[in-house]
């Protein structure tokens, strides 16, 4: 039974699959750190929720041998940690070490080798055989990460300043004035804290 109450319902607000994968933790680097993916079952639930896997593909992978599933989960956590280091730095204006970019390029090459181009409307898209092995679902996540790095306006890559949040997202608003991962969550909490602080200050004044 899954240990995570939110693996299959986390808001997908990053603007890119790789960023949504980064956002499967909350409060990175703080005492309020929260993990949302505790095992391979949670990873499958999130991947289905995020559109990486169909329910049929997830059911197929759920039957993987326990040792293979555990190894795939461990690799996923390694990849997520790498993506967090890269995108957290970029979102806060810090340089990314060359070795981190090299590790990301190597992971992308390793997991994307079996992708094929298929027709998609008037163009084409990459198709990954995400159910070919327990860790194959990482291929589209890594492709998304590389696409963000090479194709997105990184000036619009931001990190939510909400207390104990730290989620990353691409600001796709017209004026690039998005502040929060979700205004209804972190934005509202910040407003409530300011009001509470103002009331305390008024009482003490």
Phi and psi restraints in degrees (value plus and minus 20) as a CYANA .aco file:
   2 UNK   PHI     -81.7   -41.7
   2 UNK   PSI     122.3   162.3
   3 UNK   PHI    -111.7   -71.7
   3 UNK   PSI     -30.9     9.1
   4 UNK   PHI    -118.5   -78.5
   4 UNK   PSI     108.0   148.0
   5 UNK   PHI    -101.0   -61.0
   5 UNK   PSI     -30.0    10.0
   6 UNK   PHI    -144.1  -104.1
   6 UNK   PSI     -18.8    21.2
   7 UNK   PHI     -75.8   -35.8
   7 UNK   PSI     -56.3   -16.3
   8 UNK   PHI    -117.5   -77.5
   8 UNK   PSI      -7.4    32.6
   9 UNK   PHI    -163.2  -123.2
   9 UNK   PSI     -11.7    28.3
  10 UNK   PHI     -79.4   -39.4
  10 UNK   PSI     117.5   157.5
  11 UNK   PHI     -79.6   -39.6
  11 UNK   PSI     116.6   156.6
  12 UNK   PHI    -120.9   -80.9
  12 UNK   PSI      61.7   101.7
  13 UNK   PHI    -134.8   -94.8
  13 UNK   PSI     -12.7    27.3
  14 UNK   PHI     -96.0   -56.0
  14 UNK   PSI     -43.0    -3.0
  15 UNK   PHI      65.5   105.5
  15 UNK   PSI     -22.3    17.7
  16 UNK   PHI    -178.2  -138.2
  16 UNK   PSI     126.3   166.3
  17 UNK   PHI     -76.8   -36.8
  17 UNK   PSI     -63.6   -23.6
  18 UNK   PHI     -82.4   -42.4
  18 UNK   PSI     -57.1   -17.1
  19 UNK   PHI     -91.8   -51.8
  19 UNK   PSI     -57.3   -17.3
  20 UNK   PHI     -82.8   -42.8
  20 UNK   PSI     -54.6   -14.6
  21 UNK   PHI     -87.1   -47.1
  21 UNK   PSI     -60.8   -20.8
  22 UNK   PHI     -76.5   -36.5
  22 UNK   PSI     -56.6   -16.6
  23 UNK   PHI    -102.4   -62.4
  23 UNK   PSI      -0.5    39.5
  24 UNK   PHI    -108.9   -68.9
  24 UNK   PSI     -10.4    29.6
  25 UNK   PHI    -147.6  -107.6
  25 UNK   PSI     138.7   178.7
  26 UNK   PHI    -151.0  -111.0
  26 UNK   PSI     122.8   162.8
  27 UNK   PHI      50.3    90.3
  27 UNK   PSI      17.3    57.3
  28 UNK   PHI     -77.2   -37.2
  28 UNK   PSI     114.3   154.3
  29 UNK   PHI      58.1    98.1
  29 UNK   PSI     -10.8    29.2
  30 UNK   PHI    -141.6  -101.6
  30 UNK   PSI     148.8   188.8
  31 UNK   PHI     -91.2   -51.2
  31 UNK   PSI     -33.1     6.9
  32 UNK   PHI    -118.5   -78.5
  32 UNK   PSI       1.8    41.8
  33 UNK   PHI     -75.3   -35.3
  33 UNK   PSI     114.7   154.7
  34 UNK   PHI    -148.5  -108.5
  34 UNK   PSI     107.8   147.8
  35 UNK   PHI    -114.3   -74.3
  35 UNK   PSI     115.9   155.9
  36 UNK   PHI    -130.3   -90.3
  36 UNK   PSI     -28.1    11.9
  37 UNK   PHI    -144.6  -104.6
  37 UNK   PSI      83.6   123.6
  38 UNK   PHI    -115.8   -75.8
  38 UNK   PSI     -38.4     1.6
  39 UNK   PHI    -180.1  -140.1
  39 UNK   PSI    -198.0  -158.0
  40 UNK   PHI     -84.2   -44.2
  40 UNK   PSI     -54.9   -14.9
  41 UNK   PHI     -80.6   -40.6
  41 UNK   PSI     -63.2   -23.2
  42 UNK   PHI     -82.6   -42.6
  42 UNK   PSI     -61.1   -21.1
  43 UNK   PHI     -79.7   -39.7
  43 UNK   PSI     -62.9   -22.9
  44 UNK   PHI     -85.4   -45.4
  44 UNK   PSI     -59.9   -19.9
  45 UNK   PHI     -83.2   -43.2
  45 UNK   PSI     -63.8   -23.8
  46 UNK   PHI     -85.5   -45.5
  46 UNK   PSI     -64.8   -24.8
  47 UNK   PHI     -81.7   -41.7
  47 UNK   PSI     -55.6   -15.6
  48 UNK   PHI     -88.5   -48.5
  48 UNK   PSI     -64.9   -24.9
  49 UNK   PHI     -79.1   -39.1
  49 UNK   PSI     -58.5   -18.5
  50 UNK   PHI    -104.3   -64.3
  50 UNK   PSI     -23.0    17.0
  51 UNK   PHI      66.1   106.1
  51 UNK   PSI     -10.7    29.3
  52 UNK   PHI     -93.5   -53.5
  52 UNK   PSI     -59.7   -19.7
  53 UNK   PHI    -140.8  -100.8
  53 UNK   PSI     127.4   167.4
  54 UNK   PHI    -101.5   -61.5
  54 UNK   PSI     147.0   187.0
  55 UNK   PHI     -82.4   -42.4
  55 UNK   PSI     -55.8   -15.8
  56 UNK   PHI     -87.0   -47.0
  56 UNK   PSI     -62.6   -22.6
  57 UNK   PHI     -84.4   -44.4
  57 UNK   PSI     -61.0   -21.0
  58 UNK   PHI     -83.7   -43.7
  58 UNK   PSI     -61.1   -21.1
  59 UNK   PHI     -83.6   -43.6
  59 UNK   PSI     -59.1   -19.1
  60 UNK   PHI     -82.8   -42.8
  60 UNK   PSI     -65.7   -25.7
  61 UNK   PHI     -90.5   -50.5
  61 UNK   PSI     -48.3    -8.3
  62 UNK   PHI     -83.6   -43.6
  62 UNK   PSI     -40.6    -0.6
  63 UNK   PHI    -109.3   -69.3
  63 UNK   PSI     -12.8    27.2
  64 UNK   PHI     -83.3   -43.3
  64 UNK   PSI     129.8   169.8
  65 UNK   PHI     -75.3   -35.3
  65 UNK   PSI     125.6   165.6
  66 UNK   PHI     -79.6   -39.6
  66 UNK   PSI     -56.9   -16.9
  67 UNK   PHI     -89.7   -49.7
  67 UNK   PSI     -57.6   -17.6
  68 UNK   PHI     -88.6   -48.6
  68 UNK   PSI     -58.6   -18.6
  69 UNK   PHI     -85.2   -45.2
  69 UNK   PSI     -62.7   -22.7
  70 UNK   PHI     -84.1   -44.1
  70 UNK   PSI     -60.1   -20.1
  71 UNK   PHI     -86.7   -46.7
  71 UNK   PSI     -59.0   -19.0
  72 UNK   PHI     -85.5   -45.5
  72 UNK   PSI     -60.8   -20.8
  73 UNK   PHI     -83.0   -43.0
  73 UNK   PSI     -62.6   -22.6
  74 UNK   PHI     -82.8   -42.8
  74 UNK   PSI     -61.3   -21.3
  75 UNK   PHI     -85.1   -45.1
  75 UNK   PSI     -60.0   -20.0
  76 UNK   PHI     -80.9   -40.9
  76 UNK   PSI     -61.0   -21.0
  77 UNK   PHI     -87.8   -47.8
  77 UNK   PSI     -55.0   -15.0
  78 UNK   PHI     -84.8   -44.8
  78 UNK   PSI     -64.2   -24.2
  79 UNK   PHI     -84.2   -44.2
  79 UNK   PSI     -63.1   -23.1
  80 UNK   PHI     -83.1   -43.1
  80 UNK   PSI     -61.5   -21.5
  81 UNK   PHI     -80.9   -40.9
  81 UNK   PSI     -60.6   -20.6
  82 UNK   PHI     -83.9   -43.9
  82 UNK   PSI     -67.0   -27.0
  83 UNK   PHI     -82.8   -42.8
  83 UNK   PSI     -58.9   -18.9
  84 UNK   PHI     -81.2   -41.2
  84 UNK   PSI     -63.4   -23.4
  85 UNK   PHI     -83.0   -43.0
  85 UNK   PSI     -63.2   -23.2
  86 UNK   PHI     -87.1   -47.1
  86 UNK   PSI     -72.9   -32.9
  87 UNK   PHI     -97.2   -57.2
  87 UNK   PSI     -51.0   -11.0
  88 UNK   PHI     -82.1   -42.1
  88 UNK   PSI     -60.5   -20.5
  89 UNK   PHI     -85.8   -45.8
  89 UNK   PSI     -68.3   -28.3
  90 UNK   PHI     -83.0   -43.0
  90 UNK   PSI     -59.3   -19.3
  91 UNK   PHI     -88.8   -48.8
  91 UNK   PSI     -39.5     0.5
  92 UNK   PHI    -132.8   -92.8
  92 UNK   PSI      -2.6    37.4
  93 UNK   PHI      54.4    94.4
  93 UNK   PSI       1.8    41.8
  94 UNK   PHI    -124.2   -84.2
  94 UNK   PSI     128.0   168.0
  95 UNK   PHI     -89.9   -49.9
  95 UNK   PSI     130.9   170.9
  96 UNK   PHI    -118.2   -78.2
  96 UNK   PSI     105.7   145.7
  97 UNK   PHI     -77.8   -37.8
  97 UNK   PSI     124.0   164.0
  98 UNK   PHI     -77.2   -37.2
  98 UNK   PSI     -57.2   -17.2
  99 UNK   PHI     -87.1   -47.1
  99 UNK   PSI     -48.2    -8.2
 100 UNK   PHI     -90.0   -50.0
 100 UNK   PSI     -62.7   -22.7
 101 UNK   PHI     -86.0   -46.0
 101 UNK   PSI     -57.7   -17.7
 102 UNK   PHI     -84.3   -44.3
 102 UNK   PSI     -63.2   -23.2
 103 UNK   PHI     -82.8   -42.8
 103 UNK   PSI     -58.9   -18.9
 104 UNK   PHI     -86.7   -46.7
 104 UNK   PSI     -63.4   -23.4
 105 UNK   PHI     -82.3   -42.3
 105 UNK   PSI     -60.3   -20.3
 106 UNK   PHI     -87.7   -47.7
 106 UNK   PSI     -60.6   -20.6
 107 UNK   PHI     -85.2   -45.2
 107 UNK   PSI     -61.9   -21.9
 108 UNK   PHI     -80.4   -40.4
 108 UNK   PSI     -65.4   -25.4
 109 UNK   PHI     -83.7   -43.7
 109 UNK   PSI     -59.6   -19.6
 110 UNK   PHI     -87.9   -47.9
 110 UNK   PSI     -59.6   -19.6
 111 UNK   PHI    -112.1   -72.1
 111 UNK   PSI     -34.1     5.9
 112 UNK   PHI    -125.4   -85.4
 112 UNK   PSI      -9.8    30.2
 113 UNK   PHI     -84.9   -44.9
 113 UNK   PSI     -44.1    -4.1
 114 UNK   PHI    -122.1   -82.1
 114 UNK   PSI      -5.5    34.5
 115 UNK   PHI     -92.5   -52.5
 115 UNK   PSI     126.6   166.6
 116 UNK   PHI    -149.2  -109.2
 116 UNK   PSI     132.0   172.0
 117 UNK   PHI    -106.7   -66.7
 117 UNK   PSI     111.5   151.5
 118 UNK   PHI    -151.5  -111.5
 118 UNK   PSI     130.7   170.7
 119 UNK   PHI     -80.6   -40.6
 119 UNK   PSI     124.1   164.1
 120 UNK   PHI    -168.7  -128.7
 120 UNK   PSI      73.8   113.8
 121 UNK   PHI      46.1    86.1
 121 UNK   PSI    -142.6  -102.6
 122 UNK   PHI    -109.5   -69.5
 122 UNK   PSI     -20.9    19.1
 123 UNK   PHI    -153.5  -113.5
 123 UNK   PSI    -166.0  -126.0
 124 UNK   PHI    -158.5  -118.5
 124 UNK   PSI     142.9   182.9
 125 UNK   PHI    -164.4  -124.4
 125 UNK   PSI     141.8   181.8
 126 UNK   PHI    -101.0   -61.0
 126 UNK   PSI     118.3   158.3
 127 UNK   PHI    -141.1  -101.1
 127 UNK   PSI     108.1   148.1
 128 UNK   PHI    -128.1   -88.1
 128 UNK   PSI     119.1   159.1
 129 UNK   PHI    -101.5   -61.5
 129 UNK   PSI      58.8    98.8
 130 UNK   PHI     -88.6   -48.6
 130 UNK   PSI     -34.1     5.9
 131 UNK   PHI    -125.8   -85.8
 131 UNK   PSI      -7.3    32.7
 132 UNK   PHI     -92.4   -52.4
 132 UNK   PSI     -47.6    -7.6
 133 UNK   PHI    -178.0  -138.0
 133 UNK   PSI     142.8   182.8
 134 UNK   PHI     -78.0   -38.0
 134 UNK   PSI     -50.4   -10.4
 135 UNK   PHI    -120.1   -80.1
 135 UNK   PSI     -16.2    23.8
 136 UNK   PHI     -85.4   -45.4
 136 UNK   PSI     -41.4    -1.4
 137 UNK   PHI     -85.1   -45.1
 137 UNK   PSI     -32.6     7.4
 138 UNK   PHI     -94.8   -54.8
 138 UNK   PSI     -39.3     0.7
 139 UNK   PHI     -78.8   -38.8
 139 UNK   PSI     -72.6   -32.6
 140 UNK   PHI     -85.9   -45.9
 140 UNK   PSI     -47.6    -7.6
 141 UNK   PHI     -87.2   -47.2
 141 UNK   PSI     -64.4   -24.4
 142 UNK   PHI     -87.7   -47.7
 142 UNK   PSI     -57.6   -17.6
 143 UNK   PHI     -82.1   -42.1
 143 UNK   PSI     -61.4   -21.4
 144 UNK   PHI     -81.2   -41.2
 144 UNK   PSI     -61.9   -21.9
 145 UNK   PHI     -80.3   -40.3
 145 UNK   PSI     -64.9   -24.9
 146 UNK   PHI     -86.3   -46.3
 146 UNK   PSI     -57.8   -17.8
 147 UNK   PHI     -85.4   -45.4
 147 UNK   PSI     -56.8   -16.8
 148 UNK   PHI     -83.6   -43.6
 148 UNK   PSI     -65.6   -25.6
 149 UNK   PHI     -86.5   -46.5
 149 UNK   PSI     -54.4   -14.4
 150 UNK   PHI    -120.2   -80.2
 150 UNK   PSI     -38.3     1.7
 151 UNK   PHI    -144.3  -104.3
 151 UNK   PSI     -36.5     3.5
 152 UNK   PHI    -109.0   -69.0
 152 UNK   PSI     138.0   178.0
 153 UNK   PHI    -100.6   -60.6
 153 UNK   PSI      81.8   121.8
 154 UNK   PHI     -89.6   -49.6
 154 UNK   PSI     -31.9     8.1
 155 UNK   PHI     -87.3   -47.3
 155 UNK   PSI     -39.3     0.7
 156 UNK   PHI    -116.0   -76.0
 156 UNK   PSI     -17.2    22.8
 157 UNK   PHI    -102.6   -62.6
 157 UNK   PSI     101.0   141.0
 158 UNK   PHI    -151.1  -111.1
 158 UNK   PSI     144.6   184.6
 159 UNK   PHI    -142.8  -102.8
 159 UNK   PSI     110.9   150.9
 160 UNK   PHI     -82.4   -42.4
 160 UNK   PSI     109.7   149.7
 161 UNK   PHI    -105.7   -65.7
 161 UNK   PSI     -14.0    26.0
 162 UNK   PHI     -78.1   -38.1
 162 UNK   PSI     127.2   167.2
 163 UNK   PHI     -76.2   -36.2
 163 UNK   PSI     103.3   143.3
 164 UNK   PHI      38.1    78.1
 164 UNK   PSI      14.6    54.6
 165 UNK   PHI    -126.3   -86.3
 165 UNK   PSI    -108.1   -68.1
 166 UNK   PHI      65.2   105.2
 166 UNK   PSI     -11.1    28.9
 167 UNK   PHI     -86.3   -46.3
 167 UNK   PSI     127.1   167.1
 168 UNK   PHI    -126.7   -86.7
 168 UNK   PSI     130.6   170.6
 169 UNK   PHI    -179.9  -139.9
 169 UNK   PSI     138.0   178.0
 170 UNK   PHI    -112.5   -72.5
 170 UNK   PSI     104.1   144.1
 171 UNK   PHI    -100.5   -60.5
 171 UNK   PSI      85.1   125.1
 172 UNK   PHI    -121.6   -81.6
 172 UNK   PSI      -7.2    32.8
 173 UNK   PHI     -91.6   -51.6
 173 UNK   PSI     134.9   174.9
 174 UNK   PHI     -77.9   -37.9
 174 UNK   PSI     -63.4   -23.4
 175 UNK   PHI    -119.2   -79.2
 175 UNK   PSI      -9.6    30.4
 176 UNK   PHI      33.9    73.9
 176 UNK   PSI      23.2    63.2
 177 UNK   PHI    -132.4   -92.4
 177 UNK   PSI      -2.8    37.2
 178 UNK   PHI     -91.0   -51.0
 178 UNK   PSI     115.1   155.1
 179 UNK   PHI    -132.3   -92.3
 179 UNK   PSI     -63.2   -23.2
 180 UNK   PHI    -124.1   -84.1
 180 UNK   PSI     134.2   174.2
 181 UNK   PHI     -80.3   -40.3
 181 UNK   PSI     -65.5   -25.5
 182 UNK   PHI    -161.3  -121.3
 182 UNK   PSI      99.4   139.4
 183 UNK   PHI     -79.8   -39.8
 183 UNK   PSI     -56.9   -16.9
 184 UNK   PHI     -90.6   -50.6
 184 UNK   PSI     -35.2     4.8
 185 UNK   PHI    -129.7   -89.7
 185 UNK   PSI    -100.0   -60.0
 186 UNK   PHI     -86.6   -46.6
 186 UNK   PSI     -58.3   -18.3
 187 UNK   PHI     -83.4   -43.4
 187 UNK   PSI     -64.2   -24.2
 188 UNK   PHI     -86.1   -46.1
 188 UNK   PSI     -60.9   -20.9
 189 UNK   PHI     -81.7   -41.7
 189 UNK   PSI     -60.1   -20.1
 190 UNK   PHI     -84.6   -44.6
 190 UNK   PSI     -60.8   -20.8
 191 UNK   PHI     -83.5   -43.5
 191 UNK   PSI     -61.6   -21.6
 192 UNK   PHI     -84.3   -44.3
 192 UNK   PSI     -59.7   -19.7
 193 UNK   PHI     -84.5   -44.5
 193 UNK   PSI     -61.3   -21.3
 194 UNK   PHI     -83.4   -43.4
 194 UNK   PSI     -60.4   -20.4
 195 UNK   PHI     -84.6   -44.6
 195 UNK   PSI     -62.0   -22.0
 196 UNK   PHI     -84.3   -44.3
 196 UNK   PSI     -60.8   -20.8
 197 UNK   PHI     -84.8   -44.8
 197 UNK   PSI     -59.5   -19.5
 198 UNK   PHI     -84.6   -44.6
 198 UNK   PSI     -59.5   -19.5
 199 UNK   PHI     -85.7   -45.7
 199 UNK   PSI     -61.3   -21.3
 200 UNK   PHI     -83.5   -43.5
 200 UNK   PSI     -63.3   -23.3
 201 UNK   PHI     -82.7   -42.7
 201 UNK   PSI     -59.3   -19.3
 202 UNK   PHI     -85.2   -45.2
 202 UNK   PSI     -60.2   -20.2
 203 UNK   PHI     -86.5   -46.5
 203 UNK   PSI     -59.3   -19.3
 204 UNK   PHI     -96.5   -56.5
 204 UNK   PSI     -43.1    -3.1
